[in-house]
Amino acid sequence: MNRIVAIYGSPRRRGNTATLLKQAVAGAREAGARVEEIVLRDLKLSPCLEIYSCKQDGECRIHDDFQKVRTLVLASGGLMLASPIFYYAVSAHTKILMDRFHSLWVKKHWAAQGRDLSPAARRKGLFISAGATRGERLFEGALLSVRYFFDTLDMDLWRSLLYRGLEHEGEAQQHPDYLNEAHRTGRELAQALVSRSLVPAIDA
Ligand SMILES: Cc1cc2nc3c(=O)[nH]c(=O)nc-3n(C[C@H](O)[C@H](O)[C@H](O)COP(=O)(O)O)c2cc1C
């Protein structure tokens, strides 16, 4: 399944993580992937209201743009998620989306209607992030959230691209090495999805 969803989680349209994700999208397309781009700041997305009506069947009863994102993500083999670091976590836009996908976790674990994909069929996720400071632990909080979020989607954190010392809009553009790395990684993700689809799923 050579389809990838690219999610822009920054409020800045031309910020650092958006610049890097655009490179990854271009690389993946060059390698033949079909990539859908989603800009979270353009969507109508309520935060999770914790009403748990998803216990019935795993469907979220808040009807907004979440259903559109869910359909695209579940139809894809790979996800590229880009978020800046805000207070050692992902952005609020990104976190709202993560929480809405809890309906999928509920479906699998409480409504017992879902099933985990076999290891060969698990989706592959790329996380791209940037922060202004340079501390060793800058990405720890976000990475923990992203790993668990990806797992809810039957997805492994295939790779992460984490850039320190990027603050103002346009700074990522001044680092051709970062841009090249993001482009190359997008290509590699598309290629990894092609080779994965050649491996038959154990429980197919
Ligand atoms: C609300 C807010 C919180 C932030 N928190 C942090 C932080 O905890 N650590 C850090 O290094 N940078 C922090 N930053 C800086 C951003 O991570 C940095 O500017 C990043 O490059 C923005 O990426 P973007 O252009 O893709 O939005 C924060 C910025 C904002 C607006």
The ligand as an SDF file (V2000), in Angstrom:
LIG
                    3D

 31 33  0  0  0  0  0  0  0  0999 V2000
    3.7470   28.1280   22.2800 C   0  0  0  0  0  0  0  0  0  0  0  0
    5.1850   27.7990   21.9480 C   0  0  0  0  0  0  0  0  0  0  0  0
    5.8790   26.9460   22.7880 C   0  0  0  0  0  0  0  0  0  0  0  0
    7.1990   26.5940   22.4790 C   0  0  0  0  0  0  0  0  0  0  0  0
    7.8650   25.7340   23.3110 N   0  0  0  0  0  0  0  0  0  0  0  0
    9.1420   25.3930   23.0240 C   0  0  0  0  0  0  0  0  0  0  0  0
    9.8450   24.4920   23.8720 C   0  0  0  0  0  0  0  0  0  0  0  0
    9.3450   23.9720   24.8670 O   0  0  0  0  0  0  0  0  0  0  0  0
   11.1410   24.1910   23.5580 N   0  0  0  0  0  0  0  0  0  0  0  0
   11.7420   24.7140   22.4510 C   0  0  0  0  0  0  0  0  0  0  0  0
   12.9140   24.4160   22.2050 O   0  0  0  0  0  0  0  0  0  0  0  0
   11.0760   25.5390   21.5980 N   0  0  0  0  0  0  0  0  0  0  0  0
    9.7900   25.8880   21.8710 C   0  0  0  0  0  0  0  0  0  0  0  0
    9.1160   26.7220   21.0220 N   0  0  0  0  0  0  0  0  0  0  0  0
    9.7540   27.1560   19.7400 C   0  0  0  0  0  0  0  0  0  0  0  0
    9.3370   26.2780   18.5350 C   0  0  0  0  0  0  0  0  0  0  0  0
    9.4580   24.9170   18.8080 O   0  0  0  0  0  0  0  0  0  0  0  0
   10.2270   26.6070   17.3370 C   0  0  0  0  0  0  0  0  0  0  0  0
   10.0900   27.9780   16.9930 O   0  0  0  0  0  0  0  0  0  0  0  0
    9.9470   25.7430   16.1180 C   0  0  0  0  0  0  0  0  0  0  0  0
   10.9460   25.9230   15.1420 O   0  0  0  0  0  0  0  0  0  0  0  0
    8.6040   26.0850   15.4770 C   0  0  0  0  0  0  0  0  0  0  0  0
    8.3490   25.2250   14.3950 O   0  0  0  0  0  0  0  0  0  0  0  0
    7.3080   25.6230   13.2450 P   0  0  0  0  0  0  0  0  0  0  0  0
    7.9110   26.7930   12.5180 O   0  0  0  0  0  0  0  0  0  0  0  0
    7.1710   24.4220   12.4160 O   0  0  0  0  0  0  0  0  0  0  0  0
    6.0250   25.9750   13.9540 O   0  0  0  0  0  0  0  0  0  0  0  0
    7.8200   27.1140   21.3170 C   0  0  0  0  0  0  0  0  0  0  0  0
    7.0990   28.0030   20.4870 C   0  0  0  0  0  0  0  0  0  0  0  0
    5.8020   28.3240   20.7950 C   0  0  0  0  0  0  0  0  0  0  0  0
    5.0390   29.2640   19.8850 C   0  0  0  0  0  0  0  0  0  0  0  0
  1  2  1  0
  2  3  1  0
  2 30  2  0
  3  4  2  0
  4  5  1  0
  4 28  1  0
  5  6  2  0
  6  7  1  0
  6 13  1  0
  7  8  2  0
  7  9  1  0
  9 10  1  0
 10 11  2  0
 10 12  1  0
 12 13  2  0
 13 14  1  0
 14 15  1  0
 14 28  1  0
 15 16  1  0
 16 17  1  0
 16 18  1  0
 18 19  1  0
 18 20  1  0
 20 21  1  0
 20 22  1  0
 22 23  1  0
 23 24  1  0
 24 25  2  0
 24 26  1  0
 24 27  1  0
 28 29  2  0
 29 30  1  0
 30 31  1  0
M  END
$$$$
